[in-house]
Amino acid sequence: GSESGGHEDYDLLARCVEAAPEDPIAALGMAWQARHRGEHAEALRWVEQALRFDRALLSAHVFKGTLLVESEAVPSIVQAWHTAVPAAAEDHPE
């Protein structure tokens, strides 16, 4: 979307997080926004928060892997992530 649309999306997500701080989907949305801004460390923090709220959220596991690859994480971190991913992730389209 446009820059203003991105800012509006961020504001909406921030309000969702404020209203429902333990909502893993809102946390995942904040992670996507952080990645869009090029803030991979912040995106990883939000993904970790989403996973604390819902360990079975496959899209969060997949997104975490994407962020680790994009940030060129050390292999041991990527391996630890891979080990923690639920088996159901094998069927995920990403």
C-alpha positions in Angstrom: 0.0 0.0 0.0 0.9 3.6 0.1 3.0 5.2 2.8 0.0 6.6 4.5 -1.8 3.2 4.3 1.2 1.6 5.9 1.2 4.1 8.7 -2.6 3.6 9.1 -2.1 -0.2 9.2 0.6 0.2 11.9 -1.7 2.5 14.0 -4.5 -0.1 13.7 -2.2 -2.9 14.7 -0.8 -0.9 17.6 -4.4 -0.3 18.8 -5.1 -4.0 18.5 -2.0 -4.9 20.5 -3.0 -2.4 23.1 -6.6 -3.8 23.3 -5.5 -7.4 23.2 -1.9 -7.6 24.3 -1.8 -11.4 24.2 -3.3 -11.7 20.7 -0.7 -13.6 18.6 -2.1 -12.4 15.3 -1.7 -8.8 16.3 1.9 -9.5 17.4 2.5 -11.2 14.1 1.1 -8.2 12.2 3.5 -5.9 14.2 6.3 -8.2 13.1 5.3 -7.8 9.4 5.2 -4.0 9.9 8.7 -4.0 11.5 10.1 -6.1 8.6 8.5 -3.8 6.1 10.5 -0.9 7.8 13.7 -3.0 7.6 13.8 -3.6 11.4 14.5 -7.3 11.5 15.5 -7.4 15.2 12.2 -5.7 16.1 10.3 -8.1 13.8 12.0 -11.1 15.5 10.9 -9.8 18.9 7.3 -9.5 17.8 7.4 -13.0 16.2 8.8 -14.4 19.4 5.9 -12.7 21.3 3.4 -14.2 18.9 4.9 -17.7 19.5 4.8 -17.2 23.3 1.1 -16.7 23.0 0.5 -19.6 20.5 3.3 -22.1 19.9 1.2 -23.8 17.2 0.9 -20.7 15.0 2.6 -22.0 11.9 2.7 -18.7 10.1 4.8 -17.3 13.0 7.2 -20.2 12.8 7.5 -19.8 9.0 8.0 -16.0 9.3 10.6 -16.5 12.0 12.6 -18.7 9.6 12.3 -16.1 6.9 13.6 -13.4 9.2 16.5 -15.6 10.4 17.5 -16.3 6.8 17.2 -12.6 5.8 19.2 -11.5 8.7 21.9 -14.1 8.0 21.6 -15.6 11.4 24.3 -18.0 12.5 23.6 -21.6 11.6 23.2 -22.8 15.2 20.3 -20.3 15.6 18.7 -21.4 12.4 19.1 -25.1 13.4 17.5 -24.3 16.8 14.6 -22.7 15.0 14.2 -25.6 12.6 14.2 -28.1 15.5 11.4 -26.1 17.3 9.1 -25.9 14.2 6.0 -28.2 14.5 5.9 -31.1 12.1 2.7 -29.6 10.6 4.8 -26.8 9.1 6.0 -29.2 6.4 2.6 -28.7 4.8 2.7 -24.9 5.0 2.8 -23.2 1.6 5.8 -21.0 2.5 
